[in-house]
């Protein structure tokens, strides 16, 4: 559990907004326990006891992949990792073509 309230956000050293696990659970319609499990198995990376918006989006994506496609956690993580890698490769190809 975190010490922050639902409306509390803090700024990271880089100036990014960070959100509580409670807020992430609320907006992704999941539980803090599930989010903590995602952290334990390495599906999301917290900053201390806080999360970047991109990690909250990842939680929502994992939930959709599990619900809509019936993937397990490992499968959902693999799909997201591959999608990220494809996006990076596309960006590299685009940069090389310019």
Secondary structure, 3 states (H helix, E strand, C coil): CCCCCCCCEEECCCCCEEEEHHHHHHHHCCCHHHHHHHHHCCCCCCECCEEEHHHHHHHHHHHHHHHHHCCCHHHHHHHHHHHHHHHHHHHHHHHHHC
